[in-house]
Amino acid sequence: MKRWIVFISLLFLAACEQEYAGASEEQEIATAPWTEQQLADTNSRMNQIDKKMQQLEQQLAKIKTAADSPQVFKDVPVSHWAYVSVTRLYNQNIVGGVGNDLFAPNQAITRAQAAAMLVRAFQLPLSNKPSIFADVPNSHPFAREIMTAYEAGFVGGYPNNRFAPKESMKRKHMAMIIQRAFHLQATSTPYAGYKDVTDNTQGALEIRIISQHGIAEGDNGYFYPEQPTTRAHFAIFMDRALQKNK
């Protein structure tokens, strides 16, 4: 909206100059590229301001989180890039550690762990139905969470009634379940795309959608759809989605 206001203002000023200065036809024609250049420069400056504002907001969030609660995990100090999201989700009982006061931020999140986080995030009542997955017996520690996430439509299975609970969740699958769980839709927000995501990539649409919503940003133009999602990254994605869902 701000950019359109600037654009309209520039057009108005250009029109005034023509009216009062008796601009020639050639000058009127030259006004269009000048206005376009001014708008492009304004857009660039506003993008820089937006980026600096986001960085400032992140720093303020980190300071506030650190002030409100002590460090939870030994391997996620205040200086860690995922500190705010991990701490915030921990305080909401959405994430837990792996023992010994550790979070293991660089460890790949499993499909079972991701399902459990989603169920906790939406505070869904746990299913009492028997597991339909051959590799998830009813005695599995996350059996009820997996069935709850499945019944909610957040996650699916594999052929032969498999869920692969111990399998690492790929980043493309993470995008798919985040989009599905939060009912995110495509927007008019510009999307530059990623060098390693094509129209034939599984989850390409979902990757685009969560990127348009600012949940995923990639790394130097790459999304790494086939790579496992780390526990820290999943916490970041979940936290951003929850913040936008408020």
Backbone bond lengths (Angstrom), bond angles and torsions (degrees), N, CA, C in turn:
res aa  C-N    CA-C-N  psi(-1)  N-CA   C-N-CA  omega(-1)  CA-C   N-CA-C  phi
1 M - - - 1.457 - - 1.529 110.27 -
2 K 1.357 116.82 -44.89 1.458 120.11 -179.65 1.519 111.22 -58.52
3 R 1.356 115.11 -38.25 1.454 118.91 -176.78 1.526 110.50 -68.54
4 W 1.319 117.36 -36.43 1.462 120.08 177.58 1.522 110.48 -67.36
5 I 1.346 116.55 -36.98 1.462 119.46 178.23 1.527 109.77 -62.27
6 V 1.335 115.67 -44.05 1.462 120.27 178.18 1.525 110.77 -61.68
7 F 1.336 115.60 -42.97 1.463 121.07 -178.56 1.525 110.75 -62.51
8 I 1.336 116.95 -46.63 1.463 121.63 -179.88 1.527 110.26 -63.66
9 S 1.347 115.49 -40.09 1.464 119.72 179.03 1.517 111.57 -61.11
10 L 1.327 115.62 -41.63 1.460 120.35 179.22 1.523 111.02 -63.63
11 L 1.326 115.51 -41.66 1.461 119.08 178.22 1.530 111.24 -63.75
12 F 1.323 116.15 -40.35 1.460 120.70 179.78 1.524 110.65 -62.76
13 L 1.341 116.05 -45.26 1.471 119.82 179.37 1.517 111.12 -62.69
14 A 1.335 115.31 -39.58 1.457 119.27 179.80 1.522 110.69 -63.83
15 A 1.338 115.83 -40.77 1.463 120.53 179.70 1.526 110.65 -64.38
16 C 1.332 116.86 -41.18 1.469 120.92 179.45 1.518 111.38 -62.75
17 E 1.329 116.09 -42.00 1.458 119.73 179.94 1.526 110.92 -61.30
18 Q 1.334 115.89 -39.36 1.459 119.78 -179.17 1.524 110.59 -67.51
19 E 1.323 115.87 -41.15 1.465 120.54 -175.24 1.518 111.85 -67.33
20 Y 1.318 115.84 -44.04 1.459 119.18 -173.11 1.523 113.11 -90.54
21 A 1.289 118.17 -18.63 1.466 120.28 -178.58 1.519 111.94 -102.20
22 G 1.347 116.60 -3.86 1.464 119.74 179.58 1.499 111.68 62.88
23 A 1.347 116.10 48.44 1.471 121.04 -177.77 1.517 110.49 -62.35
24 S 1.305 115.77 145.48 1.458 121.81 178.00 1.512 109.95 -79.24
25 E 1.334 116.04 170.87 1.464 121.35 179.34 1.518 110.27 -61.06
26 E 1.355 116.82 -37.89 1.458 119.93 180.00 1.525 110.80 -64.72
27 Q 1.335 116.33 -37.97 1.464 119.98 179.46 1.521 110.83 -68.15
28 E 1.329 117.29 -36.30 1.451 120.83 178.83 1.523 110.69 -63.99
29 I 1.338 115.57 -42.64 1.464 119.70 179.09 1.522 110.46 -64.13
30 A 1.342 116.63 -37.17 1.460 121.04 -178.30 1.521 111.94 -70.83
31 T 1.346 116.85 -18.48 1.459 120.22 -178.34 1.525 112.00 -65.73
32 A 1.346 118.56 -34.61 1.468 122.43 -176.03 1.523 112.25 -60.96
33 P 1.335 120.12 -54.25 1.469 118.75 178.12 1.520 112.92 -63.03
34 W 1.346 117.06 -33.61 1.474 119.54 177.21 1.521 110.19 -62.32
35 T 1.338 115.91 -44.14 1.464 120.32 -179.98 1.521 111.08 -64.25
36 E 1.343 115.95 -41.23 1.467 120.17 178.96 1.525 110.82 -62.29
37 Q 1.319 116.65 -40.48 1.462 120.20 179.38 1.515 111.11 -66.82
38 Q 1.350 115.48 -40.67 1.461 119.06 178.39 1.524 110.85 -63.09
39 L 1.338 116.05 -41.01 1.468 120.44 178.79 1.523 111.09 -64.75
40 A 1.343 116.57 -41.38 1.469 120.65 179.00 1.527 110.24 -62.94
41 D 1.342 116.23 -42.75 1.463 119.86 178.31 1.525 110.92 -63.78
42 T 1.334 116.10 -40.55 1.464 120.20 179.23 1.518 110.99 -64.99
43 N 1.345 116.27 -42.78 1.466 120.28 178.04 1.520 111.24 -59.83
44 S 1.337 115.65 -42.11 1.461 120.00 179.94 1.525 110.96 -62.80
45 R 1.349 116.14 -44.62 1.455 119.66 179.42 1.525 111.57 -64.65
46 M 1.327 116.72 -39.34 1.462 120.26 -179.89 1.526 111.24 -68.13
47 N 1.338 116.73 -36.50 1.463 119.88 176.33 1.525 110.68 -62.80
48 Q 1.337 116.21 -40.47 1.459 120.41 178.19 1.533 110.71 -64.37
49 I 1.332 115.50 -40.77 1.467 119.88 178.45 1.519 110.42 -65.21
50 D 1.352 116.90 -43.34 1.467 121.06 178.95 1.522 110.85 -58.99
51 K 1.336 115.92 -42.05 1.464 120.15 -179.08 1.520 110.81 -65.20
52 K 1.323 116.61 -43.17 1.462 120.11 179.20 1.529 111.05 -65.92
53 M 1.334 116.73 -35.80 1.455 120.77 177.39 1.522 111.08 -65.26
54 Q 1.330 116.83 -40.72 1.461 120.95 177.69 1.523 110.99 -62.94
55 Q 1.335 115.98 -42.49 1.465 120.00 178.79 1.522 110.68 -63.23
56 L 1.336 115.80 -40.92 1.462 120.10 178.94 1.524 110.66 -65.07
57 E 1.327 116.76 -42.59 1.462 120.74 179.15 1.529 110.90 -62.27
58 Q 1.326 116.65 -39.06 1.462 120.45 178.48 1.525 111.04 -64.26
59 Q 1.329 116.41 -42.03 1.458 119.96 178.90 1.521 111.51 -65.71
60 L 1.333 116.50 -41.37 1.459 120.23 178.31 1.523 111.28 -64.96
61 A 1.329 116.28 -39.00 1.469 120.37 178.16 1.519 110.41 -64.14
62 K 1.325 116.70 -39.25 1.462 120.88 179.71 1.532 110.59 -65.75
63 I 1.335 115.93 -42.67 1.471 120.40 179.19 1.529 110.50 -63.90
64 K 1.333 116.15 -44.56 1.463 120.59 -178.83 1.521 111.02 -64.75
65 T 1.327 116.54 -44.00 1.467 120.22 -179.86 1.514 110.57 -62.97
66 A 1.327 116.55 -42.74 1.455 120.43 179.82 1.523 111.28 -64.16
67 A 1.331 116.60 -34.87 1.466 120.49 -179.52 1.525 111.48 -74.61
68 D 1.330 116.37 -35.13 1.462 120.33 -176.11 1.525 113.89 -78.61
69 S 1.331 117.30 -28.64 1.467 119.47 -177.38 1.522 110.34 -147.01
70 P 1.313 117.46 148.18 1.466 120.97 179.89 1.523 110.79 -72.95
71 Q 1.316 116.30 166.71 1.459 121.26 176.90 1.516 109.13 -61.12
72 V 1.335 116.24 129.59 1.460 121.85 -175.42 1.524 111.90 -89.43
73 F 1.330 115.97 -47.37 1.463 120.91 -175.15 1.530 110.85 -115.42
74 K 1.313 115.60 139.02 1.463 120.73 -178.42 1.525 112.33 -64.40
75 D 1.349 116.86 -29.98 1.460 119.80 -177.60 1.531 112.93 -96.51
76 V 1.338 117.17 9.82 1.466 121.38 173.80 1.527 107.92 -130.84
77 P 1.338 116.87 73.68 1.471 120.36 179.15 1.518 111.51 -71.90
78 V 1.310 116.34 174.56 1.464 121.22 -179.37 1.526 111.27 -58.47
79 S 1.310 117.48 -31.17 1.458 121.32 -178.57 1.530 113.24 -76.45
80 H 1.329 118.35 -10.06 1.463 121.54 -178.08 1.527 110.01 -70.43
81 W 1.332 116.85 141.03 1.471 121.33 -176.32 1.525 113.18 -65.02
82 A 1.337 118.31 -21.43 1.464 120.62 179.85 1.524 112.36 -105.00
83 Y 1.338 116.87 11.77 1.465 121.19 -174.47 1.526 113.03 -55.33
84 V 1.328 117.06 -48.83 1.470 120.29 -176.22 1.523 110.95 -62.12
85 S 1.326 116.90 -48.24 1.469 120.17 -177.40 1.516 111.92 -65.37
86 V 1.331 117.37 -45.51 1.468 120.53 -178.91 1.526 110.23 -63.01
87 T 1.329 116.73 -45.55 1.462 120.49 -178.81 1.528 111.16 -65.36
88 R 1.334 115.65 -41.91 1.465 119.53 -179.02 1.532 110.49 -64.37
89 L 1.335 117.46 -42.89 1.461 120.37 179.99 1.532 111.39 -69.97
90 Y 1.319 116.32 -32.96 1.464 119.63 176.58 1.522 110.05 -64.82
91 N 1.316 116.74 -43.88 1.467 120.81 -179.82 1.527 112.13 -66.05
92 Q 1.324 116.73 -19.99 1.464 121.31 177.28 1.534 111.58 -96.85
93 N 1.343 116.05 7.66 1.463 121.91 179.82 1.523 112.91 61.31
94 I 1.324 116.08 32.22 1.464 120.47 178.86 1.524 110.94 -95.67
95 V 1.322 117.10 -34.99 1.461 120.68 177.61 1.530 109.79 -121.76
96 G 1.308 114.34 156.33 1.457 120.97 175.49 1.507 108.99 -133.54
97 G 1.297 116.55 -177.99 1.454 120.68 -179.81 1.509 112.18 -96.96
98 V 1.319 115.20 -172.14 1.468 121.60 179.38 1.521 110.93 -112.32
99 G 1.330 116.20 9.62 1.456 120.81 -178.62 1.517 112.28 108.51
100 N 1.327 115.98 155.19 1.468 121.97 178.39 1.530 112.64 58.77
101 D 1.328 116.70 33.35 1.466 122.39 179.52 1.523 112.70 59.90
102 L 1.321 116.51 31.99 1.461 121.95 179.42 1.522 110.25 -114.23
103 F 1.332 115.01 148.01 1.468 120.63 176.53 1.520 111.82 -106.42
104 A 1.324 116.93 -22.44 1.471 122.60 -177.02 1.529 110.52 57.72
105 P 1.328 118.36 60.61 1.470 121.35 -174.83 1.521 114.79 -61.70
106 N 1.328 117.59 -29.41 1.463 120.72 -177.73 1.524 113.10 -90.53
107 Q 1.309 116.27 -2.95 1.463 120.52 178.88 1.524 109.88 -77.87
108 A 1.332 117.07 141.56 1.465 120.46 179.85 1.524 109.92 -67.97
109 I 1.320 115.97 138.24 1.455 120.07 177.72 1.524 108.83 -82.16
110 T 1.320 116.55 138.92 1.455 120.11 179.60 1.519 110.31 -86.47
111 R 1.313 115.17 164.78 1.464 119.77 179.39 1.525 110.63 -64.17
112 A 1.324 117.07 -34.57 1.462 120.53 178.57 1.525 110.82 -67.34
113 Q 1.331 116.79 -43.80 1.459 120.49 179.78 1.529 111.05 -63.95
114 A 1.335 116.63 -40.56 1.464 120.54 179.55 1.529 110.51 -64.14
115 A 1.327 116.65 -41.46 1.471 120.29 178.63 1.523 110.33 -61.83
116 A 1.325 116.50 -42.50 1.468 120.84 -179.55 1.524 110.81 -64.19
117 M 1.340 117.78 -40.74 1.456 121.01 179.47 1.525 111.57 -62.80
118 L 1.331 116.22 -40.84 1.463 120.09 179.47 1.527 111.37 -63.96
119 V 1.327 115.87 -43.52 1.463 120.22 -179.76 1.520 110.75 -62.20
120 R 1.335 116.57 -42.43 1.466 120.46 178.88 1.524 111.28 -67.50
121 A 1.337 116.60 -38.84 1.461 120.49 -178.46 1.524 111.44 -61.92
122 F 1.323 116.22 -38.23 1.466 120.50 -179.31 1.528 112.46 -94.55
123 Q 1.340 115.37 2.46 1.468 121.20 177.33 1.530 111.30 51.31
124 L 1.333 115.28 46.47 1.457 120.49 -179.25 1.529 110.48 -81.66
125 P 1.322 117.64 140.25 1.466 119.74 174.64 1.529 109.46 -66.96
126 L 1.317 116.78 137.92 1.459 120.70 -175.67 1.525 111.57 -70.15
127 S 1.327 114.77 139.46 1.459 121.41 -179.79 1.528 110.83 -68.47
128 N 1.305 115.39 145.60 1.469 121.24 175.57 1.518 111.68 -105.64
129 K 1.344 116.09 5.97 1.462 119.27 -178.17 1.531 110.45 -80.64
130 P 1.325 116.92 146.87 1.469 120.06 177.29 1.526 110.50 -61.76
131 S 1.301 116.40 150.79 1.458 120.82 179.19 1.526 110.54 -64.59
132 I 1.317 115.76 138.71 1.466 120.71 177.49 1.530 111.02 -97.05
133 F 1.334 116.54 -2.23 1.458 120.59 -176.29 1.534 110.88 -98.37
134 A 1.328 114.53 132.21 1.457 120.21 -176.84 1.520 112.69 -64.85
135 D 1.339 117.19 -28.71 1.465 120.43 -178.14 1.534 112.37 -100.25
136 V 1.331 116.49 12.78 1.468 121.16 175.46 1.536 108.21 -128.36
137 P 1.328 116.13 84.09 1.470 118.39 178.66 1.529 110.44 -65.89
138 N 1.300 116.82 161.32 1.465 120.45 -179.70 1.524 112.17 -62.38
139 S 1.333 116.05 -19.15 1.465 120.43 179.16 1.532 112.43 -84.08
140 H 1.326 117.63 -4.43 1.468 121.19 -179.73 1.526 108.74 -63.20
141 P 1.337 118.15 137.29 1.476 120.54 -177.49 1.532 114.21 -59.25
142 F 1.340 117.31 -24.11 1.462 120.37 179.84 1.529 112.00 -114.02
143 A 1.326 117.51 19.16 1.472 120.67 -176.31 1.525 111.80 -57.93
144 R 1.310 117.49 -45.76 1.471 120.56 -177.04 1.531 111.13 -70.49
145 E 1.328 116.37 -37.03 1.468 119.64 177.76 1.530 110.47 -65.91
146 I 1.326 116.33 -41.57 1.465 120.44 179.84 1.525 110.35 -63.22
147 M 1.333 117.34 -45.32 1.457 120.75 178.85 1.525 111.26 -65.02
148 T 1.316 116.87 -37.20 1.471 120.38 178.64 1.519 110.59 -64.88
149 A 1.337 116.84 -45.67 1.468 121.06 178.97 1.525 110.48 -64.71
150 Y 1.320 116.65 -36.61 1.469 120.97 178.66 1.528 110.58 -66.61
151 E 1.315 116.90 -45.94 1.464 120.87 -179.55 1.526 112.04 -66.33
152 A 1.324 116.36 -28.98 1.464 120.47 178.51 1.526 111.69 -78.88
153 G 1.330 116.83 -9.34 1.458 120.74 179.85 1.509 114.10 84.99
154 F 1.333 116.54 11.93 1.468 119.89 -179.43 1.521 111.74 -75.53
155 V 1.319 116.79 -40.71 1.464 121.73 -174.50 1.525 109.65 -129.35
156 G 1.311 115.30 159.41 1.448 121.58 176.52 1.516 109.66 -126.73
157 G 1.304 115.82 -174.66 1.451 119.79 -179.41 1.519 111.93 -118.36
158 Y 1.323 115.52 -169.94 1.450 123.50 178.43 1.532 109.20 -113.16
159 P 1.324 117.33 170.35 1.473 119.10 176.33 1.527 111.71 -56.26
160 N 1.300 115.97 158.14 1.465 123.23 -179.99 1.528 111.88 64.60
161 N 1.327 115.95 32.15 1.469 121.36 175.79 1.524 113.12 56.39
162 R 1.337 116.24 40.34 1.458 120.99 178.23 1.522 110.02 -102.95
163 F 1.342 115.08 146.63 1.457 120.94 173.28 1.519 111.34 -113.73
164 A 1.328 117.14 -23.72 1.469 122.46 -178.27 1.517 110.79 56.66
165 P 1.338 117.96 60.47 1.468 120.85 -175.19 1.517 114.86 -62.41
166 K 1.340 118.14 -28.15 1.452 121.21 -178.44 1.526 112.90 -90.35
167 E 1.309 116.26 -6.24 1.461 120.46 -178.03 1.528 110.82 -72.22
168 S 1.317 116.35 140.32 1.463 120.65 177.62 1.524 109.84 -65.87
169 M 1.319 116.31 141.06 1.459 120.08 177.99 1.520 109.52 -84.93
170 K 1.323 116.32 119.44 1.456 120.65 178.97 1.530 109.86 -70.05
171 R 1.327 114.75 156.61 1.463 119.60 -176.90 1.538 111.52 -64.42
172 K 1.313 117.89 -33.08 1.461 119.83 177.93 1.527 110.47 -67.79
173 H 1.336 116.91 -36.82 1.462 120.01 177.52 1.525 110.59 -70.98
174 M 1.325 116.57 -34.56 1.455 120.43 175.53 1.528 110.26 -59.35
175 A 1.344 116.14 -44.74 1.465 120.30 178.90 1.518 110.96 -60.71
176 M 1.324 116.14 -39.06 1.461 120.57 -177.75 1.524 111.86 -67.22
177 I 1.326 117.81 -43.05 1.463 118.33 -177.28 1.531 111.46 -76.33
178 I 1.349 117.71 -31.33 1.464 119.86 176.47 1.528 109.69 -65.16
179 Q 1.335 116.31 -46.26 1.468 119.87 179.22 1.521 110.77 -61.94
180 R 1.316 115.99 -41.92 1.463 120.99 -177.46 1.527 111.12 -68.69
181 A 1.321 116.78 -46.00 1.465 120.73 -175.50 1.523 112.08 -66.66
182 F 1.331 117.23 -37.55 1.462 120.72 -176.17 1.537 112.68 -97.77
183 H 1.329 116.24 4.61 1.469 121.50 177.42 1.530 111.58 53.59
184 L 1.318 116.29 45.27 1.460 121.19 -178.51 1.529 110.27 -80.77
185 Q 1.329 115.82 141.02 1.458 121.64 179.75 1.524 110.36 -119.20
186 A 1.331 115.74 158.74 1.457 120.34 177.52 1.521 109.96 -63.57
187 T 1.320 115.89 148.05 1.463 121.51 -179.91 1.527 109.47 -124.34
188 S 1.314 116.13 179.91 1.462 121.18 177.92 1.528 111.79 -87.16
189 T 1.324 116.73 3.48 1.464 120.68 179.12 1.525 110.30 -61.05
190 P 1.328 118.91 132.25 1.477 120.62 179.16 1.525 111.36 -55.05
191 Y 1.314 115.43 140.14 1.462 121.28 -178.86 1.522 108.39 -130.61
192 A 1.319 115.90 112.42 1.459 120.59 -177.11 1.519 112.41 -77.82
193 G 1.337 116.27 -20.93 1.458 119.76 -177.96 1.526 112.51 81.70
194 Y 1.329 115.21 -179.44 1.459 121.22 -179.39 1.530 109.46 -128.84
195 K 1.301 115.96 148.22 1.461 120.98 -177.36 1.523 112.35 -65.00
196 D 1.335 117.41 -25.23 1.458 120.65 -176.85 1.528 112.87 -109.03
197 V 1.328 116.82 17.94 1.472 121.24 177.34 1.523 108.33 -125.54
198 T 1.319 116.61 116.36 1.462 122.04 178.14 1.524 108.87 -112.30
199 D 1.332 115.69 177.16 1.461 119.97 178.46 1.523 111.66 -63.41
200 N 1.340 116.47 -22.26 1.461 120.69 -179.09 1.528 113.19 -89.39
201 T 1.329 116.87 -3.90 1.461 120.53 178.92 1.521 110.07 -72.59
202 Q 1.320 116.17 129.61 1.460 118.79 176.17 1.527 109.19 -60.28
203 G 1.329 115.98 129.89 1.453 119.71 -179.99 1.518 113.85 84.21
204 A 1.342 117.94 11.73 1.477 120.84 -177.69 1.525 111.49 -58.09
205 L 1.337 116.59 -43.14 1.469 119.97 -179.53 1.522 110.80 -64.91
206 E 1.330 116.45 -44.05 1.461 120.17 -179.46 1.529 111.53 -65.79
207 I 1.325 116.36 -36.70 1.469 120.60 176.81 1.527 109.56 -62.64
208 R 1.330 115.71 -42.31 1.463 119.54 177.77 1.528 110.97 -62.32
209 I 1.317 116.37 -44.25 1.464 120.09 -175.71 1.528 111.67 -64.62
210 I 1.335 117.62 -48.44 1.464 118.23 -178.02 1.528 111.11 -68.41
211 S 1.332 116.71 -24.64 1.468 120.12 175.75 1.522 110.28 -72.48
212 Q 1.319 116.58 -40.92 1.464 120.46 177.90 1.532 111.61 -63.39
213 H 1.321 116.20 -29.63 1.459 120.35 179.26 1.532 112.30 -87.26
214 G 1.338 116.58 2.32 1.459 120.18 177.26 1.509 114.47 76.55
215 I 1.334 117.51 15.59 1.462 121.03 -179.20 1.530 110.63 -82.96
216 A 1.317 116.17 -35.93 1.468 121.45 176.51 1.524 108.82 -122.91
217 E 1.327 116.01 147.32 1.459 120.86 -178.58 1.520 113.13 -127.17
218 G 1.326 116.53 -17.39 1.451 118.88 -178.01 1.523 111.46 76.62
219 D 1.328 114.92 -171.87 1.456 120.77 -177.35 1.518 108.83 -141.36
220 N 1.340 116.16 107.51 1.468 121.67 179.71 1.527 112.29 54.19
221 G 1.331 116.08 40.65 1.460 120.27 177.03 1.512 114.77 86.26
222 Y 1.334 117.69 5.51 1.468 121.62 179.41 1.534 109.84 -118.41
223 F 1.340 115.04 146.04 1.455 119.83 177.97 1.532 111.57 -107.93
224 Y 1.317 117.94 -23.80 1.463 124.02 -178.54 1.536 110.96 56.28
225 P 1.330 117.05 59.09 1.468 120.80 -175.31 1.519 115.09 -61.07
226 E 1.315 117.84 -27.99 1.469 120.55 -176.66 1.525 113.16 -89.89
227 Q 1.317 116.48 -8.30 1.466 118.81 -178.54 1.524 111.38 -81.28
228 P 1.339 117.07 152.76 1.471 120.14 177.74 1.529 110.94 -65.21
229 T 1.315 115.79 149.43 1.463 121.66 175.11 1.520 108.75 -87.32
230 T 1.308 118.20 125.60 1.461 119.85 178.79 1.526 109.93 -76.34
231 R 1.310 115.53 162.11 1.460 120.35 179.24 1.536 110.92 -63.10
232 A 1.323 116.70 -35.35 1.458 120.16 178.55 1.522 110.86 -67.60
233 H 1.328 116.81 -44.23 1.456 120.09 -179.72 1.526 111.11 -65.49
234 F 1.322 116.95 -40.59 1.458 118.99 179.69 1.527 110.37 -63.67
235 A 1.330 116.10 -38.48 1.473 120.10 176.64 1.522 110.57 -62.07
236 I 1.334 116.72 -41.70 1.464 121.27 178.43 1.528 110.29 -61.59
237 F 1.323 116.67 -49.08 1.464 120.83 -178.10 1.528 111.00 -61.96
238 M 1.325 116.16 -44.53 1.459 120.53 -179.64 1.523 110.98 -63.88
239 D 1.316 116.42 -43.92 1.461 120.62 -178.01 1.529 110.76 -64.14
240 R 1.322 117.36 -43.78 1.460 120.34 179.32 1.530 110.77 -63.40
241 A 1.323 116.54 -41.21 1.465 120.03 179.45 1.520 110.84 -64.89
242 L 1.317 116.95 -40.80 1.456 120.99 179.24 1.521 111.56 -66.63
243 Q 1.330 117.05 -39.01 1.459 120.54 179.70 1.529 110.43 -64.78
244 K 1.336 116.89 -37.78 1.459 120.65 179.19 1.520 111.55 -75.56
245 N 1.325 116.54 -21.11 1.462 121.15 -176.90 1.523 112.89 -85.90
246 K 1.340 116.63 -2.73 1.462 120.24 -177.04 1.535 110.77 -70.92
